[in-house]
Amino acid sequence: MTRRAKWWTLLGVLGLTVIVGVSAFAAYRRKAEEDSAKKVERPALEFTQRDVVQLRPQRLSYQLTLPGTVQAVSQATVRAKLAAEVKRVHVREGERVTAGQIVAEFDTAQIRAQLAERAAALESANAQLRMTQRTRQTNAQLVKQNFISQNAFDSADSANDAQIAAVAVARAQLEQTQIMLNDAVVRAPIPGIVAKRFVQPGEKVGFDAPLLAIVDLSQLEVQAQAAVADVFRIRTGMPAEVLVEGAGEGKIGGRVERINPSAETGTRTINLYVSIRNEAARLRTGMFARVVLTIAPENEAPALPLAALRGDEGQHHIWVIAEGKLAQRTVSAGARDERAGLVEIVSGLKPGEWVLASKFDNLKDGLAARVSGERLGAGSSNRVAPDAAARTN
């Protein structure tokens, strides 16, 4: 055999060896992949009818929480009705007063002197009036007998009318001074508790200066601020629940009494007023409160149980069973009905799709899944399933 023939034989043997090796490696790889697939293959997850729900129209009610402040329905600031020196203040902050009770007094020495002066002025005016009346009567007789002229009688008549007016002025001045004397004794206009005392004895105050602030705690209300868009859903007479900061965890029952017809300048919110009970007088004005209103829309909305919703605020998803597999679906959530345990699904889910209604662990996209038993009826699609552990082990 020649050298050239030997080389061709050697190359043929090497090529055959390579082909056999590649074929063997490919077969080995296929077998390894099949073995690996068999190892990771899991049985289909099986869920009961209580574990799944469907999207269903529901009439949801949601809670509207409004900030507010506790204030008294009846409260008054007692003000001075005259400019004088404060002689006595009979009450202090925290003391209870009744309507008509004397709470302060002014020094009346100057007023009494003025009263005596004006009383004397009235008596003098009355004496002068009696004189002008007699003069008029006499002149009336004389003019009839032609002893005096008509002009003389008219002068006497005018003087009498002027004196009548002078008596009226003097009487009005005396009454005004008497009113000032009465106003020197300050009385409580309403029953309640003294919230603030603005003056001390010996101070000289001007007209309309504040003296005391009185608050009646028997009737309280919360002034809450609502957005313009929410006011259209609120009606007078609507029941409310009030949480008052510092008054414990309990909710206080209330009722929407009034709604302001205009928005506040700057904030563009509208004030509404909720009456509340003040049992044992434990609430005080000025306390911060939250008013919770339950709003029930007229129309129905597609909803799921709250337990079916996963994720944080703004990033919600659910697990659905579609074509025999699990799939994580992103959805947009709307109004929540905490009492009924329902949430509105705005988008991301179609009616008729099966949704896991409770929390399961170790779920992954693409896992085989099915629902055991009969197909769900329409009446069972609104049930909320209890929490259960995933059957993936």
Secondary structure as GFF3:
##gff-version 3
##sequence-region A 1 393
A	DSSP	alpha_helix	3	40	.	.	.	ID=ss1
A	DSSP	beta_strand	45	47	.	.	.	ID=ss2
A	DSSP	three_ten_helix	49	51	.	.	.	ID=ss3
A	DSSP	beta_strand	52	53	.	.	.	ID=ss4
A	DSSP	beta_strand	56	58	.	.	.	ID=ss5
A	DSSP	beta_strand	62	79	.	.	.	ID=ss6
A	DSSP	beta_strand	84	89	.	.	.	ID=ss7
A	DSSP	beta_strand	96	97	.	.	.	ID=ss8
A	DSSP	beta_strand	102	106	.	.	.	ID=ss9
A	DSSP	alpha_helix	109	144	.	.	.	ID=ss10
A	DSSP	alpha_helix	150	183	.	.	.	ID=ss11
A	DSSP	beta_strand	185	187	.	.	.	ID=ss12
A	DSSP	beta_strand	192	197	.	.	.	ID=ss13
A	DSSP	beta_strand	204	205	.	.	.	ID=ss14
A	DSSP	beta_strand	210	227	.	.	.	ID=ss15
A	DSSP	alpha_helix	228	231	.	.	.	ID=ss16
A	DSSP	beta_strand	239	244	.	.	.	ID=ss17
A	DSSP	beta_strand	252	259	.	.	.	ID=ss18
A	DSSP	beta_strand	269	276	.	.	.	ID=ss19
A	DSSP	three_ten_helix	279	281	.	.	.	ID=ss20
A	DSSP	beta_strand	288	295	.	.	.	ID=ss21
A	DSSP	beta_strand	301	305	.	.	.	ID=ss22
A	DSSP	three_ten_helix	306	308	.	.	.	ID=ss23
A	DSSP	beta_strand	310	312	.	.	.	ID=ss24
A	DSSP	beta_strand	315	322	.	.	.	ID=ss25
A	DSSP	beta_strand	325	337	.	.	.	ID=ss26
A	DSSP	beta_strand	342	347	.	.	.	ID=ss27
A	DSSP	beta_strand	354	356	.	.	.	ID=ss28
A	DSSP	beta_strand	369	371	.	.	.	ID=ss29
A	DSSP	three_ten_helix	378	380	.	.	.	ID=ss30
###
